């Protein structure tokens, strides 16, 4: 896995952990002003990027998997 992939998974896990700990209402009332301002400033760009990735994945996954038609790729378990 690439460094960017690792950091992305870590970021998702961290955000998920915060979302599990506090409600949006609690975050709004308890996070300091600098944290809330940074979220407000950066979230539009981040959510746009995430939305584009989501649409690409959704498009990839909307087509059902097809069975393998190349018999050369079929494995029989026998050697030789």
PDB file as gemmi writes it, atoms N, CA and C in Angstrom:
CRYST1    1.000    1.000    1.000  90.00  90.00  90.00 P 1                      
ATOM      1  N   UNK A   1       0.850  -1.164   0.000  1.00  0.00           N  
ATOM      2  CA  UNK A   1       0.000   0.000   0.000  1.00  0.00           C  
ATOM      3  C   UNK A   1       0.900   1.233   0.000  1.00  0.00           C  
ATOM      4  N   UNK A   2       0.535   2.230  -0.743  1.00  0.00           N  
ATOM      5  CA  UNK A   2       1.343   3.440  -0.823  1.00  0.00           C  
ATOM      6  C   UNK A   2       1.207   4.260   0.453  1.00  0.00           C  
ATOM      7  N   UNK A   3       2.136   5.191   0.629  1.00  0.00           N  
ATOM      8  CA  UNK A   3       2.110   6.075   1.788  1.00  0.00           C  
ATOM      9  C   UNK A   3       0.810   6.877   1.840  1.00  0.00           C  
ATOM     10  N   UNK A   4       0.365   7.363   0.686  1.00  0.00           N  
ATOM     11  CA  UNK A   4      -0.893   8.128   0.641  1.00  0.00           C  
ATOM     12  C   UNK A   4      -2.079   7.260   1.060  1.00  0.00           C  
ATOM     13  N   UNK A   5      -2.080   6.002   0.634  1.00  0.00           N  
ATOM     14  CA  UNK A   5      -3.159   5.083   1.018  1.00  0.00           C  
ATOM     15  C   UNK A   5      -3.167   4.857   2.526  1.00  0.00           C  
ATOM     16  N   UNK A   6      -1.979   4.645   3.089  1.00  0.00           N  
ATOM     17  CA  UNK A   6      -1.881   4.448   4.541  1.00  0.00           C  
ATOM     18  C   UNK A   6      -2.393   5.662   5.296  1.00  0.00           C  
ATOM     19  N   UNK A   7      -1.966   6.845   4.878  1.00  0.00           N  
ATOM     20  CA  UNK A   7      -2.398   8.074   5.557  1.00  0.00           C  
ATOM     21  C   UNK A   7      -3.903   8.287   5.404  1.00  0.00           C  
ATOM     22  N   UNK A   8      -4.449   7.933   4.235  1.00  0.00           N  
ATOM     23  CA  UNK A   8      -5.886   8.085   3.998  1.00  0.00           C  
ATOM     24  C   UNK A   8      -6.680   7.177   4.931  1.00  0.00           C  
ATOM     25  N   UNK A   9      -6.256   5.921   5.060  1.00  0.00           N  
ATOM     26  CA  UNK A   9      -6.930   4.980   5.962  1.00  0.00           C  
ATOM     27  C   UNK A   9      -6.831   5.478   7.403  1.00  0.00           C  
ATOM     28  N   UNK A  10      -5.668   5.980   7.803  1.00  0.00           N  
ATOM     29  CA  UNK A  10      -5.500   6.524   9.155  1.00  0.00           C  
ATOM     30  C   UNK A  10      -6.417   7.725   9.382  1.00  0.00           C  
ATOM     31  N   UNK A  11      -6.529   8.595   8.375  1.00  0.00           N  
ATOM     32  CA  UNK A  11      -7.382   9.781   8.501  1.00  0.00           C  
ATOM     33  C   UNK A  11      -8.851   9.379   8.657  1.00  0.00           C  
ATOM     34  N   UNK A  12      -9.284   8.420   7.861  1.00  0.00           N  
ATOM     35  CA  UNK A  12     -10.671   7.946   7.967  1.00  0.00           C  
ATOM     36  C   UNK A  12     -10.913   7.346   9.349  1.00  0.00           C  
ATOM     37  N   UNK A  13      -9.973   6.532   9.816  1.00  0.00           N  
ATOM     38  CA  UNK A  13     -10.113   5.906  11.132  1.00  0.00           C  
ATOM     39  C   UNK A  13     -10.152   6.955  12.236  1.00  0.00           C  
ATOM     40  N   UNK A  14      -9.312   7.966  12.128  1.00  0.00           N  
ATOM     41  CA  UNK A  14      -9.295   9.033  13.140  1.00  0.00           C  
ATOM     42  C   UNK A  14     -10.598   9.817  13.140  1.00  0.00           C  
ATOM     43  N   UNK A  15     -11.083  10.177  11.959  1.00  0.00           N  
ATOM     44  CA  UNK A  15     -12.345  10.916  11.867  1.00  0.00           C  
ATOM     45  C   UNK A  15     -13.501  10.080  12.395  1.00  0.00           C  
ATOM     46  N   UNK A  16     -13.493   8.802  12.078  1.00  0.00           N  
ATOM     47  CA  UNK A  16     -14.540   7.893  12.559  1.00  0.00           C  
ATOM     48  C   UNK A  16     -14.519   7.799  14.087  1.00  0.00           C  
ATOM     49  N   UNK A  17     -13.324   7.762  14.668  1.00  0.00           N  
ATOM     50  CA  UNK A  17     -13.202   7.693  16.128  1.00  0.00           C  
ATOM     51  C   UNK A  17     -13.764   8.951  16.787  1.00  0.00           C  
ATOM     52  N   UNK A  18     -13.476  10.107  16.205  1.00  0.00           N  
ATOM     53  CA  UNK A  18     -14.031  11.356  16.752  1.00  0.00           C  
ATOM     54  C   UNK A  18     -15.545  11.355  16.609  1.00  0.00           C  
ATOM     55  N   UNK A  19     -16.049  10.939  15.458  1.00  0.00           N  
ATOM     56  CA  UNK A  19     -17.497  10.913  15.233  1.00  0.00           C  
ATOM     57  C   UNK A  19     -18.199   9.951  16.196  1.00  0.00           C  
ATOM     58  N   UNK A  20     -17.499   8.880  16.609  1.00  0.00           N  
ATOM     59  CA  UNK A  20     -18.069   7.944  17.573  1.00  0.00           C  
ATOM     60  C   UNK A  20     -18.058   8.515  18.996  1.00  0.00           C  
ATOM     61  N   UNK A  21     -17.103   9.417  19.264  1.00  0.00           N  
ATOM     62  CA  UNK A  21     -16.957   9.996  20.608  1.00  0.00           C  
ATOM     63  C   UNK A  21     -17.899  11.150  20.897  1.00  0.00           C  
ATOM     64  N   UNK A  22     -18.086  12.016  19.920  1.00  0.00           N  
ATOM     65  CA  UNK A  22     -18.890  13.222  20.152  1.00  0.00           C  
ATOM     66  C   UNK A  22     -19.910  13.417  19.039  1.00  0.00           C  
ATOM     67  N   UNK A  23     -21.053  13.942  19.405  1.00  0.00           N  
ATOM     68  CA  UNK A  23     -22.065  14.282  18.408  1.00  0.00           C  
ATOM     69  C   UNK A  23     -21.656  15.594  17.733  1.00  0.00           C  
ATOM     70  N   UNK A  24     -22.238  15.898  16.587  1.00  0.00           N  
ATOM     71  CA  UNK A  24     -21.955  17.194  15.968  1.00  0.00           C  
ATOM     72  C   UNK A  24     -22.281  18.366  16.908  1.00  0.00           C  
ATOM     73  N   UNK A  25     -23.348  18.238  17.671  1.00  0.00           N  
ATOM     74  CA  UNK A  25     -23.724  19.301  18.606  1.00  0.00           C  
ATOM     75  C   UNK A  25     -22.670  19.486  19.693  1.00  0.00           C  
ATOM     76  N   UNK A  26     -22.155  18.359  20.210  1.00  0.00           N  
ATOM     77  CA  UNK A  26     -21.100  18.429  21.224  1.00  0.00           C  
ATOM     78  C   UNK A  26     -19.818  19.019  20.641  1.00  0.00           C  
ATOM     79  N   UNK A  27     -19.480  18.627  19.423  1.00  0.00           N  
ATOM     80  CA  UNK A  27     -18.292  19.179  18.769  1.00  0.00           C  
ATOM     81  C   UNK A  27     -18.441  20.688  18.589  1.00  0.00           C  
ATOM     82  N   UNK A  28     -19.606  21.117  18.155  1.00  0.00           N  
ATOM     83  CA  UNK A  28     -19.860  22.536  17.929  1.00  0.00           C  
ATOM     84  C   UNK A  28     -19.707  23.350  19.208  1.00  0.00           C  
ATOM     85  N   UNK A  29     -20.148  22.792  20.310  1.00  0.00           N  
ATOM     86  CA  UNK A  29     -20.091  23.540  21.567  1.00  0.00           C  
ATOM     87  C   UNK A  29     -18.786  23.361  22.329  1.00  0.00           C  
ATOM     88  N   UNK A  30     -18.026  22.280  22.046  1.00  0.00           N  
ATOM     89  CA  UNK A  30     -16.832  22.028  22.850  1.00  0.00           C  
ATOM     90  C   UNK A  30     -15.505  22.218  22.115  1.00  0.00           C  
ATOM     91  N   UNK A  31     -15.482  22.117  20.787  1.00  0.00           N  
ATOM     92  CA  UNK A  31     -14.232  22.333  20.062  1.00  0.00           C  
ATOM     93  C   UNK A  31     -13.853  23.807  20.145  1.00  0.00           C  
ATOM     94  N   UNK A  32     -12.554  24.076  20.210  1.00  0.00           N  
ATOM     95  CA  UNK A  32     -12.120  25.474  20.285  1.00  0.00           C  
ATOM     96  C   UNK A  32     -12.365  26.180  18.949  1.00  0.00           C  
ATOM     97  N   UNK A  33     -12.358  27.500  18.997  1.00  0.00           N  
ATOM     98  CA  UNK A  33     -12.666  28.298  17.807  1.00  0.00           C  
ATOM     99  C   UNK A  33     -11.716  28.016  16.641  1.00  0.00           C  
ATOM    100  N   UNK A  34     -10.421  27.833  16.936  1.00  0.00           N  
ATOM    101  CA  UNK A  34      -9.453  27.577  15.864  1.00  0.00           C  
ATOM    102  C   UNK A  34      -9.772  26.275  15.145  1.00  0.00           C  
ATOM    103  N   UNK A  35     -10.142  25.249  15.884  1.00  0.00           N  
ATOM    104  CA  UNK A  35     -10.494  23.955  15.278  1.00  0.00           C  
ATOM    105  C   UNK A  35     -11.724  24.102  14.396  1.00  0.00           C  
ATOM    106  N   UNK A  36     -12.739  24.778  14.902  1.00  0.00           N  
ATOM    107  CA  UNK A  36     -13.962  24.954  14.125  1.00  0.00           C  
ATOM    108  C   UNK A  36     -13.722  25.806  12.878  1.00  0.00           C  
ATOM    109  N   UNK A  37     -12.889  26.839  12.993  1.00  0.00           N  
ATOM    110  CA  UNK A  37     -12.588  27.685  11.837  1.00  0.00           C  
ATOM    111  C   UNK A  37     -11.819  26.899  10.770  1.00  0.00           C  
ATOM    112  N   UNK A  38     -10.876  26.078  11.203  1.00  0.00           N  
ATOM    113  CA  UNK A  38     -10.124  25.275  10.235  1.00  0.00           C  
ATOM    114  C   UNK A  38     -11.042  24.281   9.539  1.00  0.00           C  
ATOM    115  N   UNK A  39     -11.928  23.649  10.290  1.00  0.00           N  
ATOM    116  CA  UNK A  39     -12.907  22.738   9.685  1.00  0.00           C  
ATOM    117  C   UNK A  39     -13.767  23.487   8.666  1.00  0.00           C  
ATOM    118  N   UNK A  40     -14.278  24.636   9.052  1.00  0.00           N  
ATOM    119  CA  UNK A  40     -15.162  25.428   8.180  1.00  0.00           C  
ATOM    120  C   UNK A  40     -14.423  25.836   6.907  1.00  0.00           C  
ATOM    121  N   UNK A  41     -13.147  26.233   7.050  1.00  0.00           N  
ATOM    122  CA  UNK A  41     -12.360  26.693   5.911  1.00  0.00           C  
ATOM    123  C   UNK A  41     -12.010  25.546   4.960  1.00  0.00           C  
ATOM    124  N   UNK A  42     -11.627  24.382   5.496  1.00  0.00           N  
ATOM    125  CA  UNK A  42     -11.085  23.308   4.667  1.00  0.00           C  
ATOM    126  C   UNK A  42     -12.104  22.270   4.210  1.00  0.00           C  
ATOM    127  N   UNK A  43     -13.225  22.165   4.899  1.00  0.00           N  
ATOM    128  CA  UNK A  43     -14.137  21.057   4.621  1.00  0.00           C  
ATOM    129  C   UNK A  43     -14.720  21.092   3.217  1.00  0.00           C  
ATOM    130  N   UNK A  44     -14.974  22.261   2.658  1.00  0.00           N  
ATOM    131  CA  UNK A  44     -15.556  22.329   1.311  1.00  0.00           C  
ATOM    132  C   UNK A  44     -14.638  21.654   0.300  1.00  0.00           C  
ATOM    133  N   UNK A  45     -13.356  21.953   0.365  1.00  0.00           N  
ATOM    134  CA  UNK A  45     -12.389  21.330  -0.555  1.00  0.00           C  
ATOM    135  C   UNK A  45     -12.314  19.826  -0.311  1.00  0.00           C  
ATOM    136  N   UNK A  46     -12.210  19.435   0.953  1.00  0.00           N  
ATOM    137  CA  UNK A  46     -12.083  18.011   1.287  1.00  0.00           C  
ATOM    138  C   UNK A  46     -13.334  17.242   0.880  1.00  0.00           C  
ATOM    139  N   UNK A  47     -14.504  17.801   1.177  1.00  0.00           N  
ATOM    140  CA  UNK A  47     -15.737  17.083   0.848  1.00  0.00           C  
ATOM    141  C   UNK A  47     -15.931  16.985  -0.661  1.00  0.00           C  
ATOM    142  N   UNK A  48     -15.480  17.986  -1.421  1.00  0.00           N  
ATOM    143  CA  UNK A  48     -15.547  17.905  -2.874  1.00  0.00           C  
ATOM    144  C   UNK A  48     -14.672  16.785  -3.415  1.00  0.00           C  
ATOM    145  N   UNK A  49     -13.459  16.657  -2.852  1.00  0.00           N  
ATOM    146  CA  UNK A  49     -12.533  15.603  -3.257  1.00  0.00           C  
ATOM    147  C   UNK A  49     -13.113  14.231  -2.916  1.00  0.00           C  
ATOM    148  N   UNK A  50     -13.639  14.103  -1.694  1.00  0.00           N  
ATOM    149  CA  UNK A  50     -14.229  12.840  -1.248  1.00  0.00           C  
ATOM    150  C   UNK A  50     -15.443  12.489  -2.112  1.00  0.00           C  
ATOM    151  N   UNK A  51     -16.255  13.485  -2.436  1.00  0.00           N  
ATOM    152  CA  UNK A  51     -17.424  13.246  -3.285  1.00  0.00           C  
ATOM    153  C   UNK A  51     -17.033  12.744  -4.666  1.00  0.00           C  
ATOM    154  N   UNK A  52     -15.965  13.320  -5.235  1.00  0.00           N  
ATOM    155  CA  UNK A  52     -15.495  12.877  -6.553  1.00  0.00           C  
ATOM    156  C   UNK A  52     -15.000  11.432  -6.486  1.00  0.00           C  
ATOM    157  N   UNK A  53     -14.245  11.098  -5.435  1.00  0.00           N  
ATOM    158  CA  UNK A  53     -13.776   9.717  -5.262  1.00  0.00           C  
ATOM    159  C   UNK A  53     -14.957   8.770  -5.084  1.00  0.00           C  
ATOM    160  N   UNK A  54     -15.939   9.175  -4.292  1.00  0.00           N  
ATOM    161  CA  UNK A  54     -17.133   8.354  -4.066  1.00  0.00           C  
ATOM    162  C   UNK A  54     -17.850   8.083  -5.394  1.00  0.00           C  
ATOM    163  N   UNK A  55     -18.015   9.111  -6.233  1.00  0.00           N  
ATOM    164  CA  UNK A  55     -18.697   8.932  -7.513  1.00  0.00           C  
ATOM    165  C   UNK A  55     -17.925   7.977  -8.423  1.00  0.00           C  
ATOM    166  N   UNK A  56     -16.587   8.089  -8.447  1.00  0.00           N  
ATOM    167  CA  UNK A  56     -15.779   7.174  -9.264  1.00  0.00           C  
ATOM    168  C   UNK A  56     -15.945   5.735  -8.792  1.00  0.00           C  
ATOM    169  N   UNK A  57     -15.874   5.521  -7.484  1.00  0.00           N  
ATOM    170  CA  UNK A  57     -16.042   4.165  -6.950  1.00  0.00           C  
ATOM    171  C   UNK A  57     -17.447   3.636  -7.198  1.00  0.00           C  
ATOM    172  N   UNK A  58     -18.427   4.495  -7.033  1.00  0.00           N  
ATOM    173  CA  UNK A  58     -19.812   4.089  -7.255  1.00  0.00           C  
ATOM    174  C   UNK A  58     -20.011   3.658  -8.703  1.00  0.00           C  
ATOM    175  N   UNK A  59     -19.434   4.412  -9.624  1.00  0.00           N  
ATOM    176  CA  UNK A  59     -19.542   4.062 -11.042  1.00  0.00           C  
ATOM    177  C   UNK A  59     -18.862   2.720 -11.309  1.00  0.00           C  
ATOM    178  N   UNK A  60     -17.680   2.506 -10.699  1.00  0.00           N  
ATOM    179  CA  UNK A  60     -16.971   1.232 -10.869  1.00  0.00           C  
ATOM    180  C   UNK A  60     -17.784   0.057 -10.332  1.00  0.00           C  
ATOM    181  N   UNK A  61     -18.485   0.273  -9.229  1.00  0.00           N  
ATOM    182  CA  UNK A  61     -19.175  -0.822  -8.553  1.00  0.00           C  
ATOM    183  C   UNK A  61     -20.608  -1.040  -9.034  1.00  0.00           C  
ATOM    184  N   UNK A  62     -21.109  -0.155  -9.898  1.00  0.00           N  
ATOM    185  CA  UNK A  62     -22.495  -0.329 -10.340  1.00  0.00           C  
ATOM    186  C   UNK A  62     -22.647  -1.454 -11.354  1.00  0.00           C  
ATOM    187  N   UNK A  63     -21.559  -1.880 -11.985  1.00  0.00           N  
ATOM    188  CA  UNK A  63     -21.603  -2.985 -12.935  1.00  0.00           C  
ATOM    189  C   UNK A  63     -21.296  -4.278 -12.198  1.00  0.00           C  
ATOM    190  N   UNK A  64     -22.206  -5.251 -12.232  1.00  0.00           N  
ATOM    191  CA  UNK A  64     -21.956  -6.512 -11.538  1.00  0.00           C  
ATOM    192  C   UNK A  64     -20.731  -7.228 -12.103  1.00  0.00           C  
ATOM    193  N   UNK A  65     -20.093  -7.998 -11.266  1.00  0.00           N  
ATOM    194  CA  UNK A  65     -18.939  -8.791 -11.694  1.00  0.00           C  
ATOM    195  C   UNK A  65     -19.378  -9.805 -12.736  1.00  0.00           C  
ATOM    196  N   UNK A  66     -18.497 -10.092 -13.652  1.00  0.00           N  
ATOM    197  CA  UNK A  66     -18.776 -11.060 -14.708  1.00  0.00           C  
ATOM    198  C   UNK A  66     -17.916 -12.304 -14.489  1.00  0.00           C  
ATOM    199  N   UNK A  67     -18.428 -13.472 -14.841  1.00  0.00           N  
ATOM    200  CA  UNK A  67     -17.611 -14.677 -14.698  1.00  0.00           C  
ATOM    201  C   UNK A  67     -16.416 -14.633 -15.659  1.00  0.00           C  
ATOM    202  N   UNK A  68     -15.361 -15.301 -15.282  1.00  0.00           N  
ATOM    203  CA  UNK A  68     -14.170 -15.382 -16.131  1.00  0.00           C  
ATOM    204  C   UNK A  68     -14.509 -16.206 -17.356  1.00  0.00           C  
ATOM    205  N   UNK A  69     -14.177 -15.685 -18.516  1.00  0.00           N  
ATOM    206  CA  UNK A  69     -14.476 -16.430 -19.752  1.00  0.00           C  
ATOM    207  C   UNK A  69     -13.218 -16.994 -20.402  1.00  0.00           C  
ATOM    208  N   UNK A  70     -12.049 -16.634 -19.902  1.00  0.00           N  
ATOM    209  CA  UNK A  70     -10.797 -17.154 -20.445  1.00  0.00           C  
ATOM    210  C   UNK A  70     -10.426 -18.425 -19.677  1.00  0.00           C  
ATOM    211  N   UNK A  71     -10.587 -19.567 -20.316  1.00  0.00           N  
ATOM    212  CA  UNK A  71     -10.350 -20.848 -19.648  1.00  0.00           C  
ATOM    213  C   UNK A  71      -8.881 -21.037 -19.287  1.00  0.00           C  
ATOM    214  N   UNK A  72      -7.984 -20.304 -19.916  1.00  0.00           N  
ATOM    215  CA  UNK A  72      -6.568 -20.354 -19.556  1.00  0.00           C  
ATOM    216  C   UNK A  72      -6.350 -19.825 -18.143  1.00  0.00           C  
ATOM    217  N   UNK A  73      -7.261 -19.003 -17.665  1.00  0.00           N  
ATOM    218  CA  UNK A  73      -7.140 -18.423 -16.331  1.00  0.00           C  
ATOM    219  C   UNK A  73      -7.762 -19.301 -15.255  1.00  0.00           C  
ATOM    220  N   UNK A  74      -8.573 -20.275 -15.669  1.00  0.00           N  
ATOM    221  CA  UNK A  74      -9.208 -21.162 -14.694  1.00  0.00           C  
ATOM    222  C   UNK A  74      -8.159 -22.037 -14.035  1.00  0.00           C  
ATOM    223  N   UNK A  75      -8.242 -22.145 -12.726  1.00  0.00           N  
ATOM    224  CA  UNK A  75      -7.325 -23.022 -12.001  1.00  0.00           C  
ATOM    225  C   UNK A  75      -8.056 -24.297 -11.634  1.00  0.00           C  
ATOM    226  N   UNK A  76      -7.422 -25.407 -11.912  1.00  0.00           N  
ATOM    227  CA  UNK A  76      -8.060 -26.687 -11.633  1.00  0.00           C  
ATOM    228  C   UNK A  76      -7.524 -27.342 -10.371  1.00  0.00           C  
ATOM    229  N   UNK A  77      -6.426 -26.818  -9.843  1.00  0.00           N  
ATOM    230  CA  UNK A  77      -5.834 -27.417  -8.663  1.00  0.00           C  
ATOM    231  C   UNK A  77      -4.808 -28.469  -8.991  1.00  0.00           C  
ATOM    232  N   UNK A  78      -4.770 -28.915 -10.224  1.00  0.00           N  
ATOM    233  CA  UNK A  78      -3.777 -29.909 -10.638  1.00  0.00           C  
ATOM    234  C   UNK A  78      -2.548 -29.203 -11.185  1.00  0.00           C  
ATOM    235  N   UNK A  79      -1.404 -29.823 -11.035  1.00  0.00           N  
ATOM    236  CA  UNK A  79      -0.197 -29.206 -11.585  1.00  0.00           C  
ATOM    237  C   UNK A  79       0.153 -29.863 -12.904  1.00  0.00           C  
ATOM    238  N   UNK A  80       0.889 -29.119 -13.713  1.00  0.00           N  
ATOM    239  CA  UNK A  80       1.470 -29.697 -14.897  1.00  0.00           C  
ATOM    240  C   UNK A  80       0.721 -29.626 -16.109  1.00  0.00           C  
TER     241      UNK A  80                                                      
END                                                                             
